[in-house]
Amino acid sequence: MTTTVYVPSDAASLSLGAEEVAQVIAEEARVRQMDVTIVRNGTRGMVWLEPLVEVTLSNGRVGYGPVTPADVRSLFDADFLKGGAHPLRVGPVESIPYFAKQERLTFARVGVTDPISLDDYLAHEGYQGLMRAVSMTSADIIKEVTDSGLRGRGGAAFPTGIKWKTVADAPADQKYVTCNADEGDSGTFADRMLMEGDPFCLIEGMTIAAVAVGATQGYIYLRVEYPHAHRALNAAIAAAYAQGYLGENIRGTGKRFDLEVRLGAGAYICGEETSMLESLEGKRGEIRPRPPLPAIKGLFGQPTIVNNVMSLASVPIILQKGSAFYRDYGTGKSRGTLTIQLGGNIKRGGLIERAFGVTLREILYDYGGGSASGRPIRAVQVGGPLGAYLPESQFDTPLDYEAFTNIQALLGHGGIVAFDDTVDMAQMARYAMEFCAIESCGKCTPCRIGSTRGVEVMDRVLSGQNRDGNLALVEELCDTMLNGSLCGLGGLTPYPVQSAMRHFREDFEKPA
């Protein structure tokens, strides 16, 4: 009898030796004349257990991890193909508390299926959302997305349905759907995990968007540092074309949608939608003044949907199960689930998908297990390098767009980076200014010059020069950048700087 063994092929697992583990399992099975099929899946998101090897039994999948090549022989000796006892055995994977407490909607298939097998995708409810969408009117599709409460997962949290309606209502012979997969925020990896672990989900979401607004061409703008995602996307797109889920006559419906991947050149600023559009047009990635909005005049001057990976990947389940199903998750105006990426000084880093409303403290301790160093967690940065630094007194804040706005913070893409009590928050504030200075496109003066002057003034603060005066100057610079920058890079850099000054003032006042 053939036993199916799953070994992840995502970037995180490969960096931890998954390729060698798969090769050694195959060789050991050959030597022992055991019938084994190895499927390369995506990661379940429990990175501290990677490479996590799963074995299919009659009652589900049992995991062993983290597995090294040196462990493989002892796994076979322990009869792991039948779920045998071994020090690395973690039991039924979906019963592991870290995983079992999650609410996986967008990531339902990640780690479960072969990412580039269309048959596997279809066998796990794939393309059901698209098949429902093609039988609906444009207005009804957009209403479903609007009623679900889905908001942009890229950081701005703009209602997705409103953006789609604007594109649908704009008169044009050519419209576009673009996906911003230039995942540049520190501590974020959900986009990469989704594209490596379930690329068809993103493709289906983009196809539904195209049907909704009348677009016929789509582009995935992928960061060049994601070669594994690039290969998975291209393989999935080719399979979708071969089976009629992309192309000039989608599944015989008369609908047309063509899709391709374009690689960025590594500029953080191209995570901003108009800079991405400039880059897609072959130009230098710079901010466009708005208005006009991309929904009116976007790629090549045509009406364009610009959503990020998580936004578009949330669409298939909304169309499959209906807006009410999705809306029932979450709290307040934050509906559905958030893909939380937990990293930094943390014992159990990884990806967690939970409905909005879970608190930072739950994420840090119930999931993360506290700091990796064993020391107290002093601060967390939520929302990437432009997110505020939050002290322990704010760890009970629910992950909710409005709740974070109320404490002068932002959820952004859902990345959480933890720091223990050895961190120097004055140095972290300086880093925020330096990051902006390096990554600024230079289009506007507040961002280009303000961040450069900010680094200089922070250096004077850190060296003890006229601290009160220079800290006041930092506040003035932040006010100028916040209110005068053309986009969120300069406009949000004050968040980490001001929050560090507000909550960790002692670090700015200690002797040089």
URWOBEL-V642587 format. One record per run of one state. SS is the DSSP state (helix for helix, strand for strand, loop for the rest). FROM is the first residue (numbers start at 1). LEN is the number of residues. If there is no record, write none. Layout:
# URWOBEL-V642587
ss	from	len
SS	FROM	LEN
SS	FROM	LEN
This chain:
# URWOBEL-V642587
ss	from	len
loop	1	2
strand	3	5
loop	8	3
helix	11	5
loop	16	2
helix	18	14
loop	32	4
strand	36	4
loop	40	1
strand	41	1
loop	42	4
strand	46	1
helix	47	3
loop	50	3
strand	53	5
loop	58	2
strand	60	5
loop	65	4
helix	69	9
loop	78	2
helix	80	3
loop	83	6
strand	89	4
helix	93	3
loop	96	1
helix	97	4
loop	101	13
strand	114	1
loop	115	3
helix	118	6
loop	124	4
helix	128	6
loop	134	4
helix	138	11
loop	149	2
strand	151	1
loop	152	7
strand	159	1
helix	160	10
loop	170	6
strand	176	6
loop	182	8
helix	190	8
loop	198	1
helix	199	15
loop	214	3
strand	217	6
loop	223	4
helix	227	16
loop	243	4
strand	247	1
loop	248	2
helix	250	3
loop	253	4
strand	257	7
loop	264	4
helix	268	4
loop	272	1
helix	273	8
loop	281	18
helix	299	3
loop	302	2
strand	304	5
helix	309	5
loop	314	1
helix	315	7
loop	322	1
helix	323	5
loop	328	2
strand	330	2
loop	332	2
strand	334	2
loop	336	1
strand	337	8
loop	345	5
strand	350	6
loop	356	3
strand	359	1
helix	360	8
loop	368	9
strand	377	6
loop	383	1
helix	384	3
loop	387	2
strand	389	3
helix	392	3
loop	395	3
strand	398	1
loop	399	2
helix	401	6
loop	407	8
strand	415	6
loop	421	4
helix	425	15
loop	440	5
helix	445	18
loop	463	4
helix	467	18
loop	485	3
helix	488	16
loop	504	2
helix	506	4
loop	510	3
